[in-house]
């Protein structure tokens, strides 16, 4: 049987985190009531004129510089003409002839090692609206809230050869955009979307096969399944002596199969021409220099720094930098309590546990670093038991309460009352004569049983060390008698 190689290139659309749309002042906030974030410009009303949002250019420059792209210091917008209900103007303002960035690359790492994936170009454009298909009424409705939301489209070279490489590339872009503050890249909200261009060819061949483009991919798992499914479909066609048709296909993740939407369009089909309402964008050397100087520390720089500066393992450093929000919270908390290792333990344990249990993305964690730092310091000073501290942190995680005030109000602070300890330990021992006899007889494991009883009775108001000391003193006294 012939061996085949998969050739993959991606078109990744990233919604930019600007407050307003690319050519008007309407809100870009996700989740508004249908058609409430609209105006004559973004709904394509006759006579309305677009005005470019400067921050869109700033964000595109940040992304392009981070992706090692060449910057076109004079770029312009073009009209891409197509007719579809979610496109109110019957054209999309995009960039074809002079995109803002081109000829870049990012480095990915897979089980096979490191590899550079080329970026053909990166351009600015506006998003279309959204069609909502109502099966009950048997009709389609249009929500134009998303129309005019700014995008950058990142077009890769056909350099990827597997689903693993595609996932690594998308993860790299996601981390990059989040760290830059350019986009939240929430796939479930559509702020990062990928179209997969895929073809197969005989192993060793230098000639590209006929490619198809797959749309409707909104998760990494769906992308992986779509790649595997389309690869198998094309190989089956070639093995049967049939031709692969160049077309756009839609992936149905529930059925785990794709179906043809339309024949694949070329640029000429869209009849591009320069937008007459928008002048060229001129980007100065000074503008580029300033953006370069403002670039933040990226994930690949943080990981070795965390290992060196904080003494963390590579695994812990990778987990803590998985999200820019998580990394920011960690660094700020560590700086406030001046104990990076303890802070890392809290994040790797309680923060991630609660995030998973409550199904909260790292980007949506809202507690303040100061409150967790105060709690860590109170545990270090033995003002609260670790067990109670974990319960208090749940309150911090949910409602960002002040732990100092909460611990005082709830009476959770450890009080080293020797009289209370002594009377409690005597009572616990007297109430459990059987285990006491075993302990006095030399069965040391029973000691832990009494420690647990004491901690439960005192409700964490005594430190474990103080409890052990009082228990040890009383049992030795009884053993001597």
PEJOSUL-V101476 format. One record per backbone hydrogen bond with DSSP energy under -1.0 kcal/mol. CO is the residue of the C=O (numbers start at 1). NH is the residue of the N-H. E is the energy in kcal/mol with one decimal. If there is no record, write none. Layout:
BEGIN
co->CO nh->NH e->E
co->CO nh->NH e->E
END
This chain:
BEGIN
co->3 nh->203 e->-2.7
co->5 nh->201 e->-2.0
co->7 nh->199 e->-2.0
co->8 nh->160 e->-1.9
co->9 nh->197 e->-3.0
co->10 nh->156 e->-2.7
co->11 nh->195 e->-2.5
co->12 nh->154 e->-3.0
co->13 nh->193 e->-2.6
co->14 nh->152 e->-1.8
co->16 nh->18 e->-1.1
co->19 nh->28 e->-1.7
co->22 nh->53 e->-2.2
co->23 nh->51 e->-1.7
co->26 nh->21 e->-1.7
co->33 nh->36 e->-1.3
co->39 nh->43 e->-1.2
co->40 nh->45 e->-2.9
co->41 nh->44 e->-1.4
co->45 nh->48 e->-1.8
co->53 nh->56 e->-1.1
co->54 nh->58 e->-1.9
co->55 nh->59 e->-2.7
co->56 nh->60 e->-2.3
co->57 nh->61 e->-2.4
co->58 nh->62 e->-2.4
co->59 nh->63 e->-2.4
co->60 nh->64 e->-2.6
co->61 nh->65 e->-2.7
co->62 nh->66 e->-2.2
co->63 nh->67 e->-1.6
co->64 nh->69 e->-2.8
co->65 nh->68 e->-1.6
co->67 nh->105 e->-2.5
co->70 nh->102 e->-1.9
co->73 nh->283 e->-3.5
co->75 nh->281 e->-3.5
co->77 nh->275 e->-2.4
co->78 nh->94 e->-3.0
co->80 nh->92 e->-2.7
co->84 nh->87 e->-2.3
co->86 nh->129 e->-3.2
co->87 nh->90 e->-1.4
co->92 nh->80 e->-3.0
co->93 nh->126 e->-1.8
co->94 nh->78 e->-3.7
co->98 nh->76 e->-1.5
co->100 nh->72 e->-2.5
co->101 nh->122 e->-2.6
co->102 nh->70 e->-3.2
co->104 nh->119 e->-2.9
co->106 nh->117 e->-3.0
co->108 nh->115 e->-2.3
co->110 nh->113 e->-1.8
co->113 nh->110 e->-2.4
co->115 nh->108 e->-3.3
co->117 nh->106 e->-1.9
co->118 nh->157 e->-2.8
co->119 nh->104 e->-2.3
co->120 nh->103 e->-1.7
co->121 nh->155 e->-2.6
co->122 nh->101 e->-1.9
co->123 nh->153 e->-2.7
co->125 nh->151 e->-2.8
co->127 nh->148 e->-2.4
co->130 nh->143 e->-2.7
co->132 nh->141 e->-3.1
co->134 nh->139 e->-1.9
co->139 nh->134 e->-2.9
co->141 nh->132 e->-3.3
co->143 nh->130 e->-2.4
co->146 nh->149 e->-2.2
co->148 nh->22 e->-2.6
co->149 nh->127 e->-2.0
co->150 nh->16 e->-2.5
co->151 nh->125 e->-2.0
co->152 nh->14 e->-2.4
co->153 nh->123 e->-2.0
co->154 nh->12 e->-2.6
co->155 nh->120 e->-1.8
co->155 nh->121 e->-1.5
co->157 nh->159 e->-2.6
co->160 nh->8 e->-2.7
co->162 nh->166 e->-1.9
co->163 nh->167 e->-2.6
co->164 nh->168 e->-2.3
co->165 nh->169 e->-2.3
co->166 nh->170 e->-2.5
co->167 nh->171 e->-2.6
co->168 nh->172 e->-2.0
co->169 nh->173 e->-2.4
co->170 nh->174 e->-2.7
co->171 nh->175 e->-2.7
co->172 nh->176 e->-2.4
co->173 nh->177 e->-2.8
co->174 nh->178 e->-2.3
co->175 nh->179 e->-2.7
co->176 nh->180 e->-2.0
co->177 nh->182 e->-1.9
co->177 nh->183 e->-1.1
co->182 nh->17 e->-3.2
co->186 nh->189 e->-1.1
co->186 nh->191 e->-1.9
co->187 nh->190 e->-1.1
co->191 nh->15 e->-2.4
co->193 nh->13 e->-3.1
co->195 nh->11 e->-2.3
co->196 nh->214 e->-2.6
co->197 nh->9 e->-2.4
co->198 nh->212 e->-2.2
co->199 nh->7 e->-3.1
co->201 nh->5 e->-3.5
co->202 nh->205 e->-2.4
co->212 nh->198 e->-2.5
co->213 nh->249 e->-3.6
co->214 nh->196 e->-1.9
co->215 nh->251 e->-1.9
co->217 nh->194 e->-1.0
co->219 nh->223 e->-2.1
co->220 nh->224 e->-2.3
co->221 nh->225 e->-2.4
co->222 nh->226 e->-2.6
co->223 nh->227 e->-2.4
co->224 nh->228 e->-2.2
co->225 nh->229 e->-2.6
co->226 nh->230 e->-2.7
co->227 nh->231 e->-2.4
co->228 nh->232 e->-2.1
co->229 nh->233 e->-2.1
co->230 nh->234 e->-2.5
co->231 nh->235 e->-2.3
co->232 nh->236 e->-2.4
co->233 nh->237 e->-1.8
co->234 nh->238 e->-2.3
co->235 nh->239 e->-2.8
co->236 nh->240 e->-1.4
co->237 nh->242 e->-2.8
co->238 nh->241 e->-1.5
co->246 nh->264 e->-1.4
co->247 nh->213 e->-2.3
co->248 nh->261 e->-3.2
co->248 nh->262 e->-1.4
co->249 nh->215 e->-2.5
co->250 nh->259 e->-1.9
co->252 nh->256 e->-1.2
co->252 nh->257 e->-1.6
co->257 nh->252 e->-3.0
co->259 nh->250 e->-2.8
co->262 nh->248 e->-3.2
co->266 nh->269 e->-1.3
co->267 nh->270 e->-1.2
co->270 nh->81 e->-2.2
co->273 nh->79 e->-3.1
co->281 nh->75 e->-2.2
co->284 nh->288 e->-1.9
co->285 nh->289 e->-2.7
co->286 nh->290 e->-2.4
co->287 nh->291 e->-2.1
co->288 nh->292 e->-2.4
co->289 nh->293 e->-2.1
co->290 nh->294 e->-1.5
co->298 nh->301 e->-1.2
co->298 nh->302 e->-2.0
co->299 nh->303 e->-2.3
co->301 nh->305 e->-1.2
co->302 nh->306 e->-3.1
co->303 nh->307 e->-1.6
co->304 nh->308 e->-2.3
co->305 nh->309 e->-3.6
co->306 nh->310 e->-1.4
co->306 nh->312 e->-1.4
co->313 nh->317 e->-2.4
co->314 nh->318 e->-2.3
co->315 nh->319 e->-2.2
co->316 nh->320 e->-2.6
co->317 nh->321 e->-1.1
co->319 nh->322 e->-1.2
co->323 nh->327 e->-2.4
co->324 nh->328 e->-2.2
co->325 nh->329 e->-2.4
co->326 nh->330 e->-2.5
co->327 nh->331 e->-2.6
co->328 nh->332 e->-2.3
co->329 nh->333 e->-2.3
co->330 nh->334 e->-2.8
co->331 nh->335 e->-2.1
co->332 nh->336 e->-1.6
co->333 nh->337 e->-2.3
co->334 nh->338 e->-1.3
co->339 nh->343 e->-2.3
co->340 nh->344 e->-2.7
co->341 nh->345 e->-2.1
co->342 nh->346 e->-2.0
co->343 nh->347 e->-2.4
co->344 nh->348 e->-3.2
co->345 nh->349 e->-1.8
co->346 nh->351 e->-2.2
co->347 nh->352 e->-1.8
co->349 nh->353 e->-2.0
co->350 nh->354 e->-2.6
co->351 nh->355 e->-2.1
co->352 nh->356 e->-2.1
co->353 nh->357 e->-2.6
co->354 nh->358 e->-2.6
co->355 nh->360 e->-2.5
co->361 nh->364 e->-1.9
co->362 nh->365 e->-1.3
co->368 nh->372 e->-1.3
co->369 nh->373 e->-2.6
co->370 nh->374 e->-2.2
co->371 nh->375 e->-1.7
co->372 nh->376 e->-2.5
co->373 nh->377 e->-2.3
co->374 nh->378 e->-2.0
co->375 nh->379 e->-2.0
co->376 nh->380 e->-2.2
co->377 nh->381 e->-2.1
co->378 nh->383 e->-3.2
co->379 nh->382 e->-1.3
co->383 nh->414 e->-2.9
co->385 nh->389 e->-2.6
co->386 nh->390 e->-1.8
co->387 nh->391 e->-1.2
co->388 nh->392 e->-2.4
co->389 nh->393 e->-2.4
co->390 nh->394 e->-1.3
co->392 nh->396 e->-1.9
co->393 nh->397 e->-3.3
co->394 nh->398 e->-2.2
co->395 nh->399 e->-2.8
co->396 nh->400 e->-2.4
co->402 nh->406 e->-2.5
co->403 nh->407 e->-2.8
co->404 nh->408 e->-1.6
co->405 nh->409 e->-2.7
co->406 nh->410 e->-2.4
co->407 nh->412 e->-2.4
co->415 nh->417 e->-2.2
co->417 nh->421 e->-2.4
co->418 nh->422 e->-2.7
co->419 nh->423 e->-2.2
co->420 nh->424 e->-2.2
co->421 nh->425 e->-2.5
co->422 nh->426 e->-1.9
co->423 nh->427 e->-1.8
co->424 nh->428 e->-2.6
co->425 nh->429 e->-2.2
co->426 nh->430 e->-2.3
co->427 nh->431 e->-2.0
co->432 nh->436 e->-2.0
co->433 nh->437 e->-2.4
co->434 nh->438 e->-1.9
co->435 nh->439 e->-2.3
co->436 nh->440 e->-2.9
co->437 nh->441 e->-1.5
co->438 nh->443 e->-2.6
co->439 nh->442 e->-1.6
co->442 nh->444 e->-1.5
co->443 nh->446 e->-1.6
co->444 nh->447 e->-1.7
co->446 nh->450 e->-1.7
co->447 nh->451 e->-2.0
co->448 nh->452 e->-2.4
co->449 nh->453 e->-1.9
co->450 nh->454 e->-2.6
co->451 nh->455 e->-2.6
co->452 nh->456 e->-2.2
co->453 nh->457 e->-2.4
co->454 nh->458 e->-2.7
co->455 nh->460 e->-1.4
co->458 nh->461 e->-1.6
co->461 nh->415 e->-2.6
co->463 nh->467 e->-2.3
co->464 nh->468 e->-2.5
co->465 nh->469 e->-2.2
co->466 nh->470 e->-2.4
co->467 nh->471 e->-2.5
co->468 nh->472 e->-2.8
co->469 nh->473 e->-2.3
co->470 nh->474 e->-2.1
co->471 nh->475 e->-2.4
co->472 nh->476 e->-2.2
co->473 nh->477 e->-1.8
co->474 nh->478 e->-2.1
co->475 nh->479 e->-2.4
co->476 nh->480 e->-2.1
co->477 nh->481 e->-1.2
END
